[in-house]
Amino acid sequence: MTVSSNQMKKKVTKKHLNMPSEYFGQMSNLDNTQGSSTLSSSVQLCLAQLALELSSGGFNEIMLASWNNLRHQQNNPSGSEEERLRIYSFLSLAHFFVTFTQLRCASDCKTEPSIISVVANIFDKHVFHWLRMTWEQFEETKSLYGMVLVSGLVKEMISFLDIVIVKGSHADKFACEALVSEILWNETNDDFLFFFQTAVKRYDPNTVQLIYLANVVEGLHTAACLLKRVSSNHATRGDEFYDERMVDNHVRLLACWHLNPQVLNNYLVSFLEEVFDHEVEHTLHEFNNLHLIYSSTIELVGNGNDHSGVHSGLRGIKRVTAAIIGSFMKNFYPMNGGDVQAKHFIDVVFS
């Protein structure tokens, strides 16, 4: 009896594996299944105008003064709700302006120094050190909201540095390279690259919402790419970068393709391809990983028009999924190499 592709897809295709409320947790009150958090055009325009006005009105100095105040307060912590809210507010405001400035830089063919200078004061090794200490404090106190805020800010700051390296002036690039060398790599593993990697491995889906995992995975890969731009000597990824925990949590995010930023989805596909390059694809053959990969790909193939950004990565995820299924089938049918079974299965899935 021949099973048609539509019959098979109906059996395995189900609702999105993760609703927006499961992905964003308390960070969102979304109640729809499409995960649309896009603000209206009028609201975006008002926010952009506000940001421009504040950017030209000493925002850089205000942020530095606010950070200095917070740092001194944390030297004598009171543990009060007011103190915690001040930190949350600083992280949120910094995130908004770093993201806004990053978008301005990305939209220009060549980034003007005046644009970068808007947030220059918080791009300091001491600020990065404070952010890491604050992050660790949030972990100790189980402040999930704080963990999401600080991980999102650090991710955006690393991404901003990547843009500066590519499009900034000579002076900006020089300063950026010096900062990257300070914060992303050292011989004692006391750096943000190692910190991101550890955060991915330690992620517990039972305690922290998926947006946190999305932040740290995107931050990890952006940091690795940025470090490679600065120095190819630090670009080597060891075997620990592809161990089971790392693979499991990357696959976990694959099931959230429709909610992930497109840049994160591109990182996920590249990572799975690297798993094959390092000949550790057996880590993808665990049942839960196969189920998530297969279900996610079926959903994307069947509903590709429903989600923005899918088409640019669809061929990549189909290619990777086909390779994973083929590899598994060859191990499952060792007598003839599994070639016939793998081809039939892939034809049914992607027909």
HELIX and SHEET records of a PDB file:
HELIX    1   1 SER A    5  VAL A   12  1                                   8    
HELIX    2   2 PRO A   20  PHE A   24  1                                   5    
HELIX    3   3 GLY A   25  MET A   27  5                                   3    
HELIX    4   4 SER A   41  SER A   55  1                                  15    
HELIX    5   5 PHE A   59  ASN A   75  1                                  17    
HELIX    6   6 GLU A   81  SER A  107  1                                  27    
HELIX    7   7 PRO A  113  ILE A  116  1                                   4    
HELIX    8   8 SER A  117  ILE A  122  5                                   6    
HELIX    9   9 LYS A  125  GLU A  140  1                                  16    
HELIX   10  10 LEU A  144  LYS A  167  1                                  24    
HELIX   11  11 HIS A  170  ILE A  183  1                                  14    
HELIX   12  12 PHE A  192  ARG A  202  1                                  11    
HELIX   13  13 LEU A  210  VAL A  230  1                                  21    
HELIX   14  14 SER A  232  HIS A  234  5                                   3    
HELIX   15  15 ASP A  239  TYR A  242  5                                   4    
HELIX   16  16 GLU A  244  LEU A  254  1                                  11    
HELIX   17  17 GLN A  262  ASP A  277  1                                  16    
HELIX   18  18 GLU A  281  LEU A  284  5                                   4    
HELIX   19  19 PHE A  287  GLY A  302  1                                  16    
HELIX   20  20 GLY A  304  ASP A  306  5                                   3    
HELIX   21  21 VAL A  310  PHE A  332  1                                  23    
HELIX   22  22 ASP A  339  PHE A  350  1                                  12    
END                                                                             
